[in-house]
Amino acid sequence: MTHAREGEVRARIAKGLVYTESEAAFQAPQRRTDQIFEYNHTPPGEAEKRRSLLVAIFGSVGERTVLLPPFHAGFGSNVHIGDDFFGNVNLTFVDDVDIRIGNGVMIAPSVTLSTTGHPVHPSRRADFGRFSEPITIEDKVWIGSNVVVLPGVRIGYGAVVGAGSVVSRSIPAMTVAVGTPCRVVRSITDEDLTTRAAGDQRQER
């Protein structure tokens, strides 16, 4: 593929337009498949090796990162993670374009962050036709188990996404959102400083 053609494909990807597997083949060197496999098979006691692998895999990674294996990523190099991140088992990054995660984010087991979808009409899915839009997760977000975050979504500062939700639209800061499709159910307020969970009215002792 010529540089001009590569540039045209990159521009289409950046605009969220449909592109194919063949058109995106030039991106293959950005995949960190071998390093991800190695990370997932590194013993828990080898903390320094795990850290060095995360630095090699991700586009950027902050300090005090905890990511429990196994995790999965299409590229890895398009993922950017801030400080004090906790990711539980079976976290999947479909990172054909950027996934940016802020500081102090917590993600529960079996969450999928997918920047990529496919056209509805089957003829447009020839050669794995797809479109991609970045995902942004701001600081202090908590995402519950089995959540799916879809292309183009931004989850605002301090938001909580309830377990099992499918997030197809952006979530405002300091809100609790749940459901399929995910919807805001309430704001997070100072009253939550004395409660345990989203629907819990009991005082903590």
Phi, psi and omega in degrees: 000135179288160178299323180296317180293319177300317179297322179294319179293317178301320180295320178294318178300316182297332179272000181076022180272165182288137175219167186246168178301315180297319180295329183265008184300333180295345180278351186309320180297345179278352180285138181248042187301313182294318180293324177295317177301315181296317178302315183292346180244016178271129181302147182303329182287347183267066186297320182294321178294318178301316180298314181297325178292319178299319178297323180286328185281309190273155175299322171201150182212134183277195182270159175056045181273131173241120176225108185280129178282155001275150166233166185223146176207141176293319179239306188089316184290346178264008179259133180232121187237136179276195181284157170056044179270139171234120176238123181277181188298152174063036172280129182242125175254112170265086195251056174297332169230185192295139163243118182244122184240129184280200182273148174067028181271139177239131180232126184280178183298149169061044176263142176241126174249106188244113177278355190235138173229182183229148179300153180289317184285130185299330181294335180275354177263006175301143182055037177055043177307137185204170172225154184222138176222140184297154173246136176235128175242114186282177184302149169065021178280145173238124180245125183283174184299145172061027175277144173241123177252125189263170186304141173082004185277141169241129176252119190285166183312130172072001183291154175240127177250119185291153183305141176079004183284152170245111189263104182253351177227157182296148183248128181293159177299150172053047175228159170256128182228137182215163168109175179229102000287156184290132179225149177291131178254335177188169174273157172267127184232179178297338177298333180288350175292343182244009179241163185269316188224176188302321182253014188266119179260002180286147176281137174282145179249000000 
